[in-house]
Amino acid sequence: MKKTKTFLVISILSVALGCFAVEGNNDLLTQAKQVFGQLPKAMESEKNPITPEKVKLGKMLFYETRISADGTVSCARCHPLSLYGADGLKKSIGSNCRVNIRNAPTVLNAADLIAQNWTGNRTDFEDGSKKSVINPLTYAMPSHEAAEKILKGIEGYRPLFEAAFPADKDPVNIDNFAKAVGAFGRTLVTPSPFDDFLAGKQDALTQNQKQGLKSFMDLGCAGCHSGAFIGGKTYTKFGIAQPYWKYTKSEPVDNGRYEITKQEDDKYVFKVPDLRNVVKASPYFHDGSVARLDESIRIMSKVQLDKDLAEPQLADISAFLESLTGQIPDDAMEIPILPATR
Amino acid sequence: MKKTKTFLVISILSVALGCFAVEGNNDLLTQAKQVFGQLPKAMESEKNPITPEKVKLGKMLFYETRISADGTVSCARCHPLSLYGADGLKKSIGSNCRVNIRNAPTVLNAADLIAQNWTGNRTDFEDGSKKSVINPLTYAMPSHEAAEKILKGIEGYRPLFEAAFPADKDPVNIDNFAKAVGAFGRTLVTPSPFDDFLAGKQDALTQNQKQGLKSFMDLGCAGCHSGAFIGGKTYTKFGIAQPYWKYTKSEPVDNGRYEITKQEDDKYVFKVPDLRNVVKASPYFHDGSVARLDESIRIMSKVQLDKDLAEPQLADISAFLESLTGQIPDDAMEIPILPATR
């Protein structure tokens, strides 16, 4: 139960901090800065440094359907930026109408999280991109080699891969596909009014939003949903206080990370989702079982903290979460033209 | 056989004009201006005037997957602008993996054509958009009312429909969906180097491209592929000289417009596709049966004109067709953010 203990410690710490900051000097801003910290401009990686050439190619590959089994799936299929990087479905549908086992998390602000999916078998954005290509429930290609062959057959890609990976002799390959998509993904950071507030602009949040932020920290939500991405950095049991499925009506019950590790401690453990743009991310939870944000907040406070929220508090927290809706970088919002099949 | 006669008359006229213009005064530009004419800035419609509010809303609805049966289909699914408004598949795949009966034509430069599909049962862009919503092979919604209900349920759409249709009491409805998408579609005009040439810029085409243009007119291709969209304004039998399926290896043989009209004269009759951005439109023909452009040109000259093209002539025509690759309007290439499900 290591994760739960960590959760509890952070939680208690958070509440303690809350009492200190809000009741001691009423400095909501100071407390929030400590709990959340500064959003980076991009999610840099030493393993895969962001370059303009990789980002350009990666954005194209993000829309590339020709390397999927039925020719309809690209990253953008389940992660459309028009819907803030997720598809609005309970569970995404891949090539040949295969249904994914869990809800698609957004690709925005995702590249620096502890994992790219709910259970942690996709470590980083690059790993996730590469695995998607051969996942039978997504692109469903028979092999990475088959995808490489298609990319090599689209002549217009070669100079773009060469520019992005100048040291490579034979740059059109699946690892570079993953690196390019990863570099693009690492640019998808969405600064929001909450970041203006953290930077000192007191009027970036309404009074209700500030009250919601205070509740969010005081109640213990920020025990897990902390850091610049408001979560996404730890695994935690879903249902510390109550079995989650009693409230989400989930069917079937998902064992979460246990399915990967087979450790009893990992039963019902999932990645804590980051909450940036959460207002845009319906439906909620690992199985998309709940459509409404207010209902999701109510469930979370019940099953994690064993608390019943009063309506005004719930409304304030909803208002605070609105302040996490950010701006997707302009460059990402321009559709790339892909090289033609010839 | 009215269409075929028309084709022959235009064809002979075109060849005659060709002889006159090219051999008489060698004025390729004058002849091309007569045959093709000027590309409009947008494809205006009296029935559905283009307004900024309609275009803004229409672009959003173009990406709206939530009004499809399985939640994955929008206009953009089969008509992605990243691939010049078509999806690169032989036949598009709709909701629940149903396969369309013919190849998806591009949405670029399409709104002013004689029909929106190959056989003419989708008259204009608005009609096509509306019918797609309930076509079991595309969006597959059970009814227009079901789609309306979803649109009404996404609160953020109401003010946008109100702004686009200020005279309507209850503007969120499927006819206005179709008008908005239609207005957006009417902006999708792609001026290309060939238009610069038609405007008098002699060096907009290479020598090979000019030679290809001359062949295109002299051979009779421009008999059908004429006007500002290089086709798209008439129906014609596919296979005037030879059965098309002998060359395309089409399986099964498609009766074309006969399926709609049940007139014997309409057997194997299809809309003449417009050729703007044709280089980007692989695979070719109503069934996507041919992947390569050069092979398509060879087949067309054989089955329509009973001519075997020499290699250099074929290369020149290919080069000319390259000059039809145009620029999609910047506004269209910006991804719209859709209202959230709440």
Contacts between the chains, C-beta under 8 A, distances in Angstrom:
chain1	res1	chain2	res2	distance
A	60	B	82	7.6
A	63	B	80	6.9
A	63	B	82	4.6
A	65	B	80	7.5
A	65	B	83	7.9
A	65	B	87	6.9
A	65	B	88	7.0
A	66	B	88	5.9
A	70	B	93	6.0
A	70	B	97	7.4
A	71	B	87	7.3
A	71	B	88	6.7
A	71	B	89	4.8
A	71	B	93	7.4
A	72	B	77	7.0
A	72	B	87	7.4
A	72	B	89	7.5
A	72	B	93	5.3
A	77	B	72	7.0
A	80	B	63	6.9
A	80	B	65	7.5
A	80	B	335	8.0
A	81	B	335	5.2
A	81	B	337	7.9
A	82	B	60	7.6
A	82	B	63	4.6
A	82	B	335	5.4
A	82	B	336	5.9
A	82	B	337	6.1
A	82	B	338	4.9
A	83	B	65	8.0
A	83	B	338	5.7
A	83	B	340	7.6
A	84	B	337	7.4
A	84	B	340	7.7
A	87	B	65	6.9
A	87	B	71	7.3
A	87	B	72	7.4
A	88	B	65	7.0
A	88	B	66	5.9
A	88	B	71	6.6
A	88	B	341	5.8
A	89	B	71	4.9
A	89	B	72	7.5
A	93	B	70	6.0
A	93	B	71	7.4
A	93	B	72	5.3
A	96	B	97	6.3
A	97	B	70	7.4
A	97	B	96	6.3
A	97	B	97	4.1
A	279	B	340	6.3
A	280	B	340	4.5
A	282	B	340	6.6
A	282	B	341	4.5
A	282	B	342	6.9
A	283	B	341	7.7
A	291	B	341	6.9
A	292	B	342	7.1
A	293	B	342	7.2
A	328	B	337	7.6
A	333	B	334	5.7
A	333	B	335	4.7
A	334	B	333	5.7
A	334	B	334	6.1
A	334	B	335	7.5
A	335	B	80	8.0
A	335	B	81	5.3
A	335	B	82	5.3
A	335	B	333	4.7
A	335	B	334	7.5
A	335	B	335	6.1
A	336	B	82	5.8
A	337	B	81	7.9
A	337	B	82	6.0
A	337	B	84	7.4
A	337	B	328	7.6
A	338	B	82	5.0
A	338	B	83	5.7
A	340	B	83	7.7
A	340	B	84	7.7
A	340	B	279	6.4
A	340	B	280	4.5
A	340	B	282	6.6
A	341	B	88	5.9
A	341	B	282	4.5
A	341	B	283	7.7
A	341	B	291	6.9
A	342	B	282	6.9
A	342	B	292	7.2
A	342	B	293	7.2
